[in-house]
Amino acid sequence: MTTPPAPGSLPQPAPGRPPLEASPLRGAHRATLVTVFCGRLASDGVPLVRVHLSFSMLHPLYDALGFTWERGKGISVESFRKVLEGPDSERILRSPYFYLLSNNLDHLRRRLDPSAPAEFPIFEELYALGATDYFAFVQSFGDGSGQGMLGSWTTDQPGGFSDDIIEALLRIQNSLAVAAKMAVLDKLADNMLTTYLGGNAGKRVLSGQIRRGDGETIRAALVMADMRQSTLLAEREGRQAYIDTLNQFFDAIATPFNRNGGEILSFVGDGFLAVYPCGRHREPSQTATRTAMAAVRQATLRMAELNAARKGKSLPEIRYGIGLHIGNVMFGNVGLKDRLTFSAFGGAVNEVERLQGLTKKFNKPIVASQAFSTYCGGDWVTLGQERLRGMRQKVTILLPGEDMLKTDCPECIEGDRLDVQSEAERIILAYRQRRQTDSKDMLETLLQ
């Protein structure tokens, strides 16, 4: 058992154990890193009642997760919450972290007195813990990339932190930042590949499938979707308005196909290709097609909501076409020796693209091949037979019946989910927005 340090003294590591800053935490996952780190602090007798650490990419594309440790409770990970307020909510703007960032400070320290007005909203929560001293910091990773660590140390020790303890915490957080940087860089690489290649393709590249020709043949349910009259919209709305419209379109129609085993493999212009990999037997083929069809229902519902919102703003309706198919797909690296792309190609991909194009001829938003409808089951209406370019035999084209597009309660709930952000991410976004506003005001002043 570790003997607690005397008040005001510097904690020492347990006998036979190296100092915390020498622990081999490099490369650990962030949650594991924080759990091990705070466990070591507690066992070595550091007088802490609460620790909060946020590892942020300082970029709206990537997550910024918060980890909170409380004595006797252990670690809790800040869950992603629905954003009911904008990023500039009162709690965000009055956060100690926002204060540090806005004033270009490395740290701040406050003695806590429950009888005095709380300078920051978080202090009200700390009063309930009996906290006496609070030390918050911003720790850059030192490479100019905007990546870093936000954190705070809180004690309930009478008289607060001693000077020796503050010095030790400053030294420890520098060492923690080194280990955290490795964890964040690892997560950044994963995020980058997932964002630009997709989850499955990103994992393949990370695992070493990076040579031209690397890949395999898989079976998958395929979805190809495309925006209608995009050229007219671009000419009517202008460049930026059209880009915003395109992103709204993708948010509405593509999001359901990037869940539940589906993956957006590529965006091509104003369309996309999604795949649902499956086994070659009947049961996995049924699962893949039915999951894809559930996503179609979600996409239809979300597009209806988007167009209703656009109508309320006197904006034109966004029309679309979706083609559905199932077949064997070649999946791998193609391109130049020094410039590759990870994609799906082959006969089935060509067929689903041409099926999607037939939505224009039949003036229907969704059509499917007979193979897809057979595995999916349900109510389908035959539209006719067509010879797809490059195929000798005609294929049967089907339309999902009305019952096929009805959503049940679980699907409706999924469709109502909002994008979420952690509080740490909202602080970063608010800070960046404030800096952009200040820079704009300064420029306008100079031009007057």
N, C-alpha and C positions, 0 to 999 in steps of 0.2 A: 504494500500500500504506500502511495506517495504521501509524504508529510506536507501539509499545506505550508506555504511560506509565511513568514511573519509579516504583519501589516507593513506595507511600504517597501518590502524587500523584493529583489529580483527572483522570479521563480527559476528553479533549476530542473533539468530533465531528470527522469527517474534513473536510479543507478543502473549502469550498464547500457543505457540507451543514448544514442547520439542526439545532439541538439536538434530541435525541430527543423531549422533551416538546412540541415544536412540530410534530412530524410529523403529517400528516393521517390519523390512524388512526380518526377518529370514524366510527362506523357499520359498521366492519369485522366480519366473522364472527369469533367468538372464536379459532378455530384459526388463522386468517390473522393476526389481531391479535398472538397470542403468537409466531408464527413470525417476523413482521416485527420485533417488539419485541426478541426475543432475538438475532436476526441483527444488528440495529443495535448492541446492547450489545456483542456480541462484536467486531464490526468497529471499534468505537470504543475497544476496548482495556480495557473494564471487566474486572477480574481475577476472573471467575466460572468455577467448574467445574460448577456445577449451579444451575438455576432451576426452582422448582416454583410453578405458579399454578393455583388452582382458582376458577372463577367459579360461584358458587352462588346459587340462588334462595332458599336457606334455607327450603325448603318441600318436604314429602315428595312432592308431586304433580309437581314439576319436577326436571329433572336437575341434577347438580352435577358437571361434568366437570373432570378434572385434566389439566394439560399439564406435561410435564417436559422440560426442555432440559438436555443434557449436552454439554460441550465436546467437539467431534470427532464427536458422534453426531447432533446435531440434535434435532428435536422428536419426542416420542412422546406420543400421547394415551392417557390412562388408559382401558383397556378396561373395559366393564361385566362384572363377574365374578359367578359364582354365589355366593350368600350361604350359605356353609357354616356360619357362626356367626351369632349374633344381633348386633344393632347395638352391643351393649355388650361386644364381644370385647376381649381384653387389649390388642391392638395399637391399637384405636380409642381406648380410654380412656387410653392412654399416648402418644397423639399430641401433638406440640407445639401443634397447632391446637386440640385439645380443651382443653389446659391454658390456652391464651390465652382461649378462650371462657368456660371455667369461672371464671376469675379476673378476667374483665372487663379484660383487658390489650390494648393496641394492638400490642405487639411484645415479643419476647424475643430476647436474644443469648447465644450460648454459644460459648466457645472450645473447640475440639475437641482432646481428648487421647486417642489410642488406648489408652494405658496405664491410663486411668481407666475405671470402670464407665460404661456408656452410660446416660445419664439417660432418653433416649427410644429406642425400637427403631430408628427411622430413622437414628440416629447410627452404628449398626453398618454400614449401607450406605455412609454418608458416609466412614467410616474407610477403606473399601476404595478410595475415590477419592482418598485422600490429603488430605482436607479439613482445614482448620485453623480455620475460623470459620463460624458459622451464624447467620443472622438471619431470624427468622420474624415474620410480621405478619398482622393482621386489618385490612382496609380496608373500612369501611362506605361505602355509596354515599350516606350522609348524608340519606336521606329518610324514615327511620323505617319502611321497608317490610320490613326484615329481609333485604334483598338486599345482597350484598357480595362481596369478593374475599379469599381466603386465599392466602398465598404465603410463599416462603422464598428467600433468597439464600445461596449457599454458595461459599466460596473455598478454594483450596489454596495461596494466596499465603503465604509464610513470614511469621509474625507476624500473620496474619489481616487483616481489614479495617482501613484507617486511618479516622480520624474524618471526613476529607473524603469518603471513599468512602461511609461510612454516611449522611452528610448528603445526598450526591448520590442514593443509593438511595431515601431517604425522599422526596425531591423528585420523583424519577422515578415512584415507585409512586403518588403522588398524581395525577400526570398520566395514568398508565396507568389508574387507576380511572375517570377521566372518560371515556376512550375505551371502557373495558370496560363501563361503565354503559350506554352506547348499544347496545353489542352484546347485553348481557343483556336490556335492555328490548325490543329487537327480537325476541329469542328468547322472552321472556315472552309477548309479544303472539301470536306464532306458537303457543306451547304452549297458551295460553288458548283460542284459537279452535279448535285441533286437539282439545283435550280436550272442549270443550263442543259443538262443531259437527261434528267429524270432519275428517279430513285434506282431502278434496276440497272440502267446503263451506267450511272455514276458509280455504283458498287463494283460493276465489272471493271471499269477503268481503274478504280482504286486498288482492285485486287491484282492488277497487272496486265489486263487485256488491252494493251495499248499499241500493239503492232498491227499494221495493215493486214487484213485477212483474218484476224482473230474473230471468232464468233461461232455461232451454231444455228441450226434450224430448230425452230420451236413451233408449236401449234398455239393459236391464239384467236380469240374473238376480236374482231377489228371494228373500229369506229372511225369514220372519216366525216368531218363536219366543215362547213364553209359558210361564210357570210354572203348574202345575196346583195347585188347592186352596190358593192363597195366602192366602185369607181365613181358612181354618181354621188354617193355620200361624201367621198373625199373632195370632189369638186364643189359640192354645195357647202360643206362645213369648214373647209380649210384644213391645213396640215395639223395643227395642234388639236383642234376639236375632233378631227377624224381619229387621231391617235388615242384620244381619251375615249371616243366611242368604241374603238376596236378593243381597248382594254376592258371596258364595261361588257362588251360582247363576250370576250374570253372568260371574264369572271363569272358571268351568268351561265354560259353554255358548257365551258370546258371543265370547270371545277368538279362537277360530279364524276367525271371520267378519270380523275386523278386520286380516287379514293377506292377503298374496298377491293384492292387487288388490281385496279386499273392504273394505267400510267400513260400520261401524255408523252408520246415519244418524240414528236417534233411539231413545231409550228411552221406552216408554210404560207407566207402571205397572210391572208385573212382566214385561214383554215388550220386544222390540226388533225393529226393521226394519233389515236389512242389504241392501246393493246391490252388485252386481258389474257395473259399466258395461261395455258391449261394443258392437261395430259391429253393423250391421243384417244382415250376411251370415251364412251358415251357420257358417263356420269360427270367427269370434269368438264366436258364440252357443254353439257347442260348448265352446270354451275356458272361457267364463264359467260355464256350468252344471256342467262337470266340476270346475272349481275350487271352486265352491260345494258340490258333493257331497263333495269331499275334506274341506272344512271340517265338513260334517255328520258324517263319520266321526270326525274329531277331537273334535267336540262330544260325540258319543255315548260315545267312550272316556273323555273327561274327566268326563262326568256319572256314568259307571259307577264311576270312581275316587272321586268325591266321595261318592256314595251308600254305597260300601263303607266309607269313613272315617266317615260319619255313623252307619252301622249299628254300627260298633265303639264309638261313644259313646252307643249306645241312642237315637239321634235318628231321626225318621221319614224315609223316602225322599222325595226331591224328584222329582216327576213333571213332565213337560213335553210340549209339542207344537210341532212344526216344520212349517210349510207352505213349499213350494217352487214357484216360478213364473218365467216370463220374459215380458217385454213392454215396451211403451213407457211411460215414466215422465216426468211433468212435474216438473222439478227447479228450485226457485228460491225467491225471497222472497215470503212471504205474511204477512198480519197487519194491524196498525194502522200508520199512518204513522210513529209514534214507538215502536212495539214490534213487531219483526219476528221471524220464525223462518225458517230456511233448511231446507226439507224436500222430500220427494218426495210426490207425490199423483197422483191419476188412477185410471182404471179398473183397471190392473194391480195397483196397491197395494191397492185394495179387494178384488180377487180373491184375492191371496195372504193377506190377513187372514182371509177367509172359508174359504180352504183350511185355514189353521192351525186354525180353529175346528172343522173336520170331524174333526180327530184325536180329539176327544171322542166324536163319534158312532161312529166306527169303532174306538175304543179302541186306536189305534195312535199311536206317538209321532211318526211322520214320514209325511207324505203329499205328493204332488206332482201338478201338472197334467200333462196329456198333452204339452203343448208343452215343458215342462221335461224330461220323461223322453225325448222324441224327440231333442232336441238332446244330452242327456247320454249317451244310450245305456246299455247294460248290462242287467242283469236286473231287471225290474219286474213286479209282480203287480197286476192290475186289481182294484180294490175295488168298482167300480160307477160309476154315473153320478148326478150330483147337479145340481140347478139352484141355482146360487149366487144369492143375493139381488141383484136389479138386473140379472140376465142372462136373456134370453129362452130361450136354448138350454141344454140340460144339458151339463155338462163331465165328462170321464172322470177319475176319481180313481185314482191308482196308489200303490202301496206299494213301496219299494225291497226287492229280494230280499236274502237273507242275504249273498250274495257282494258286494253293493253296500256293505255296512257293514263289511267286513273291512279292516283297516288293514295297509299294507305297512310295511317297516322304516323308510324315510325319514319316513313319517307318525308312526310310533311315537316316533322320536327327537324330532320336533317337539313331540309331546305331552308329552315328558318335560322340556322346557326349564323352568327355574325363573326367576322374576323376579329381576332383577339390579339391583345398586346400585353406584355408584362408592364408593371409600373416602371421598371428600370428603362425599358424601351421607350415608354411615353416621355420620361424625363429627357432622354437623349433627343427625341424628336422635337420636344418643346424647346430645348436649348438650341438645336440647329435652326429651327424656325425663327427664334429670337435673333440669332446671329445674322440670318439672311435679311431680316427686317431692318436691323441696325445698319448693316452694310448698305442697304438700299437707301435708307434715310441719309446716311453720310454722303453717298454719291449725289443725291438730289441737292443736298446743301452745297456741295462743291460746285455744282452746275448752275446754281442760282447767281 
